[in-house]
């Protein structure tokens, strides 16, 4: 096996690895997003969440995901377990919200169903996506 120095790192990689990495790059040298997503799917197991909280600072939007287990015997509830936090810039917020709404609308159209919305609306809401 022929080894050559990888131009982006100080490591030595097999030639076939270098060819595969080069094939995964766009003309500008950046990796293609579908390849990055595939790598993340392989490296990180999925995490289940059934509750989300969203907050915003002057710089970012925080998406906190929790898992709340149903009531256990005797009606005692288990506290929520924080499973993940995603931080995004303001510039991604509206596009992210629109993308989620469009994916759900497409699913409903394709399957002839309505996804239930259990969220209790707040009086201060500025936008109504679903009635």
N, C-alpha and C positions, 0 to 999 in steps of 0.2 A: 504494500500500500504506500503510495507516494503522499508525503505530507508537505504542505506548504504553509507558510505563515498567513493567517487570516488578516486582511488589511484593516479590519475594524477593531480587532482585539489583539492583545499580546500573547494569545494562545496559538497553538499549532493544531490545525484541524485536518482530518482526512480530505483529500481532493473531492470525493463525492459529496461530502457535507458542504463544502464551499460551493459546489455547483447547485445543490439544492437550495442553499440560502440565497444565492444570486438569482435563481429562478423565482423565488418568493418575493423579490423586490420589485418595486415600480421603477420606471426609468430614472426617477429622482433619487433612487437609493433607499427610499423608505419602504418598509414592509407593507404588503397589501393587508387591508383591514380584515378580510376573510381569513387570512392565514394567522393573523394575531388572535382572532376570535377562536379559531380551531385550536390553537395552542393553549389558550386560557381554559377552554373546555376540557382539554386533556389533563391540565395541571391542577385545576381546582374543582373539587366536587361541588355539586349544586347544594344550595342552602335553602331550606324551606322557611318561609315567613308567612304569617297570617295577619300581621298588623304592621302598619307603617306610620311613621310620624315625619312630617316635613317642617323644617325650620330654615330661616334665612338670616344671614348676617350681611354686613356691608360688602363682603367679598365673595361669599359662596352660598350655595344651597345645600343643606344637609338632608339626606334621606336616611332615616334610621329604620331598620327592619327588626321586628321582634317575632318571637313565637310565643303565643299564649295558648297553653293547654286548656282543654275544657275542664269543667268542674269535676273534681274527684269525689269519692264517696263522702257523704255528709255535707255536701254543698260547699266545701272549702275550695277556693280557687288557688291555683298555683300562680306565683308571680310571673310576669313576662320575662323571657330570656332574650337579651339583646343578641342578635345573630350577625348583624352586619351594618356598616355605615358606608354610604357612598357620598362623596363630596364632589359637587360639580360647580362650574363657574356660572354666573348669572346668564351669560350668553347662551348656555345650553338649555336653560330651564324651560322656556316656552316651546322650543322645538321638541324637547323630551316629553312634555305634557301632551302636545299635539300628536306625537308619534304613538304614545300609549292609547289615546282616544281613538286614533285611526285603526290601530291593530285590533282593538276590541270591537269597533264598528264593523270591520271586515269579517271578523270571526262570527259576529251575530248574523251578518248577511249570508255568509257561506253556509252556516248551520241552521238558519231559520229559527233562531232562538234569541232571547234577551239575557245577557249576563246580569245577575242580580246585583243591585247596589245597596249594601247594608249600611252605608255611611249616613249618619244623621246630618243633614245640612245645617250649617250655622247661619245665623241671620246676617253676618257680616260678609258673606261670600259675594264676590264681584262677578264671577263667571259661572254660568250653569251649563254643564256639559250634558248631563242626563237628567231627565225629569222623572 
